[in-house]
């Protein structure tokens, strides 16, 4: 029952039509739909990662729209399936190729892991696990390529519950993370975000973990 509930939640998340970034969930083949429901006829492809990532088997149903597209993730670990819906997501391997894939194509990809010098955020991983809030547990992080300021990567950060769903961190500094634009200090439990409000006017905000919440301290 719990697994079915999260499947329904994931699929319902996809039923908000935005242009053509939607699909028909009843068939794996593209079918004719009634007039006015064309948004449910978007072609989709399937992505399976060859390697387990942080102990999870990861599969994605991706609605390609150029180099990006909506995606429904299924992460499975110890018999529990976790579902997550992402907008404008891509794997950099697909992004670099710039290919358009036929409907219902199944693609197996090698996962691009974080580099050794990337302790917290990854530039090239399409998603990854990292302890960015200093609580000793890895968070699930989606990499949104070129979705930040000046074509930098932006990140969505999620806590993973034992019940099989994601809770997005919607407070600063986790809504402001961009590659090359933030610094983590695990000793002082601070995150500094670099930005600007003009060509030469730099603004740095430092957030520190106090208790269970981060507070702006500088």
N, C-alpha and C positions, 0 to 999 in steps of 0.2 A: 504493500500500500504506500509506504514512504517513497519507494523508488518511483512508483507511478505518479505520485504527487509532483515530484521534481521534474519528471518528464513533461507533465502538463504545464508546469510553470515555465519551463524552458521554451516549449513550443508556443505558448500564449504570448511570451515576450516577443516572439517573431511576427505576430499577427498585426502589429501596427505598421501599416503600409507606408513606406517612404520611397516614393518614386517606384523603382523596380527592384528594390533591395529586399524582396521577399520570395517565398517559395511555396509550393504545394506540398503539404506534409503527408498526404494520403497515398501518394504514388511515388515510386522512384523514377518513373518516366514522366517526361513533360507531357501535359495533356491540355486539351482545350478547356477554357474556363468561361463562365458566363460574362457577358459584357459588364464592365465595371469592376471585375475581380482579377484583372490582369496582373496585379501586384503579387498574386499567389503563384504565378507561373514562371518565376525567376529560375533559370538553370542553377544547379548546384553541383559541387564536386565533394568528394570525401578524401580526407587526409588522415593517414595513420602514421604515427611516429614509430620508427623501428625500435628505439630504445625506451625502456621505462625511464620516466623523469621523476626523480625524487620518490621512487617507488610506485608511481602512478602509470598505468597504461592510458595513453592519450589519443583520442580520436576527435576529429573536427568535421562538421558539415559546414562547408564554406560557400557562400553565395558571391561568387566573383563579380566585381563591378570594376573592371580595369585592373589596377594593381592592388586594390583593396576590396573589402566586402564584409557583409555581416557574417558572423560565425557562431555556431553552437558547439561548445566544447563538451565532451564527455570524458571525465577523468575517473578511472576506476582503481580502487585500492582495497584489498582485503574484502572483496565482495560488495563494497559500497560504491555507488556511482554518484559522482558530483557533476552537476550541469551548470554551465555558465554561458550566457549570451553576450557577445561582444560586437560593437559596431566598428566599422572601418578598420578591420584587423587584416593583417597579412603575415606570412612568414617571409623573411627577407630573401630566402632562396627563391620563392615565387615572385617576389617583388622585383628582384634583379633580372629574372628571366623575361618579365613582361609578357608572358604568354597568356593566351586565352584557351582554356581547356574545354573539351566537349562536355556536355551535360552527363552527369553520373560517372565521370572519370574517378577512379580510385588511385590516389597517389601515396606512395610510401616515401617518407622523408627521414633523413638523418637529422636528429635534433642538434641545433647549434647551442652548445652550452656556454655559460659564462667563462670568460678568460680568467686566468689565474690572478691577474691584477684588478679584476672587477669584483671587489668584495661585496658590494651591495647592489648595484644596478648593472645591467648588461646592455650594451649598445646593439648587439646583433641577435640575441635570443628572442624568439617571438613571444615567449612567456618563460617565466622562471620562478624559482622559489628562493626567498632571501629574507633574513630577519632584519627588516628595516625599522622596526619599532623597539628593538632591544629587549624583547620579552623572552628570548630564548627559544621561540618557535618561528619557523619559517612562514612567511606570508606568500600567497599566490599573487604574482605580479604579471599583468599584461603589458607588453611593450607596444605602444601605438606609434608606429614609425611616422616621423615627420608631422606629428600632430601637435607639437609644442610650438613655442615661439621661434621664428626664423628657421623653420624646418628641423628643429631639434626633435628628438623622441620624447614623448610624454608617457607616463606610466599610471595605470590603475592598480591600486593595492587592495587586496582582499584577505581578511581572516577566513580560515577554513574551520568550520565547526565539525564536531564528531557526528553530527546528524546528517551530513551530506549536502551542505549548501554553503554558499559564499556570503560574507557580509563585507560590503565595500567600506573602506575607510574614507569618510567624506569630510574629514576635518583637516585643516592645515597642520603640518606641512605636506601631508600625503596627497593632497590635491594639486600640489605645486611642483612635483618632482619632474625634472627634465635631465637628460644626459648632459654631463658637463656643466650643469648649472646648480649643483648641490654638493654638500660635503657632510659626511657622517663622522661623528666622533663617539665611538662606543664607550670610551672611558668616562667622558662627561655626559654621555647620553644626550647629545645635541645633534640637530640637523640644521645646517645653514643653507638657505636657498638664495641664490644670486639672481638678481633681475635688474630692470631699469625702467624708468618712466620717461625716458628721453634718450637722445643719441649719446650723450655723455654723462647722464645722471644715473649712477649705479645705486641700486638699493639692495642691501643684504638683510635678510631676516633670519634670526637664529631662534630655533624652538628647542626647548629642553623638556625631557621627560620628568614630570613631577608627580609622583604617585602613579596613577594609571593614565594620565593625560599629558599631552605636550602643551606647553605654554610658550608664548612669545616672550623672550627675555631680552632681545636686542634688535 
